[in-house]
Amino acid sequence: MRELTGEEPEILLADQRYGFIGGLVKETVKRRTGVEQRLSLTDKIDRIVTNRYLGLPIFLFSMWAVFQFTFKLGDPMVGWIETFFKWLGEVVGKGLSAIGAPEIINSLIVDGIIGGVGAVLVFIPLIFLLFLAISFLEDSGYMARAAYIMDRFMHALGLHGKSFMPMLIGFGCNVPAILATRTLENKRDRLITILINPLMSCTARLPVYVLFAGAFFGARQGLVVFSIYLLGIVLAIIMGKVFQTFLFKGEAAPFVMELPPYRMPTLRGTLIHMWERGSAFLRKAGTIIFSVVILIWLLSVLPWGVEPGSKESLIGHLGAIFAPVFAPAGFGTWEAAAALIFGLLAKEVVVSTLGVIYGVGEEAESLIPIIQQHWTPLSAYAFMAMCLIYIPCAATIGAIKRETNSWKWTAFAIGYSLILGWLVAVIIYQGGRLLGLG
């Protein structure tokens, strides 16, 4: 046996015995489906989902499918809510006129509150659907695999694998994502992750993307918004590598995490997770956005006597100061500059600002046709990229200061993101023009 097979006889005999036993057990024993079988199924799925070559394309396809689901199902709902707010503005405006309310009060309620807050609230269906899809992926166990998949890629660039978990949280909101960096062991890893986290596109930016993608890209708007999210991930990885190379030299720590078995999410659990996240956006719209919209409206009608929302108003003068800076990026208008300035308070306010500026009068047009008059598809995409990258919102800046305990790093985060946003927007616009796209 040794001469014929090259193996020891004892090993061959043992293999034959256990092979016979295994076959006999398989033919005669029936087992109930239990933990072992479920884990075995999980292992089989993971051989495909976490495959070295297939894992990243599957992850990107999953994210693309999430946005397709969100926009295909949510677009009709957005139209219904937009129609409701237009009707509400007309009814309230006529009612106020009928009781003899001053024009300034009429403008505040119709153009400021209903027009500004309504411009953001119309996107609620898309935000809730996005959270619904992400909650489904999380509850199924797939999002843990996404972190594992990206860990290999991030380590290749010298980044910490654990950094991807706060980055995933950043798709919801950058503030808790920055707080989540406390799980990282050393200061170097925490600082890199904090600095690149604002490049993850939070849901506050989604209304801006939806407005401009809907205005210029029609049926392709889901793909366009997906590309903006992907741009944020790519820029975060690039900047992480730059920071690791020039500012924070050293080896990244290994990434260890438990991959849970796959489960079929329950409808109740998924809806609860969706509501917990979506309701936070509603509370924000009812407090921060409401307050900022009133401030924007006030600036749009002062000084008294100017045409509301005109270039002669305070908000017009403020926007005109910074407008030339954005001209190379294709949106050098005072309206765009003013929207970006107030977007520093909360990113959703970019849409509210445009709603207040352009939505003057009881018979105000929808924002989309007005946007189409002031932007081109190319400049709109550059503007979306700028909204993705430039200075984080005030709450995120506060979180950066709190976690770094340093005004130096806070100022650096503000400065580098502003410069990076401007450069990327200019490259997109000017590069597009060279290619004949605008």
Buried (B, 14 or more C-beta within 10 A) or exposed (E): EEEEEEEEEEEBEEEEEEEEEEEEEEEEEEEEEEEEEEEEEBEEBBEEBBEEEBBBEBBBEBBBBBBBBBBEBBBEBBBEBBEEBBEEBBEBBEEBEEEEBEEEEBBBBBBBBBBBBBBBBBBBBBBBBBBBBBBBBBBBBBBBBBBBBBBBBBBEBBBBBBBBBBBBBBBBBBBBBBBBBEEBEEEBBBBBBBBBBBBBBBBBBBBBBBBBBBBBBEEEBBBBBBBBBBBBBEBBBBBBBBBBEEEBEEEBBEBEEEBEBBEEBEEEBBBEBBBEBBEBBBEBBEEBBBEBBBBBBBBBBEEEEBEBBBBEBBBBBBBBEBBEEBBBBBBBBBBBBBBBBBBBBBBBBBBBBBBBBBBBBBEBEBBEEBBBEBBBBBBBBBBBBBBBBBBBBEBBBBBBBEBBEEEEBBEBBBEBBBEBBBEBBBBBBBEBBEEEEB
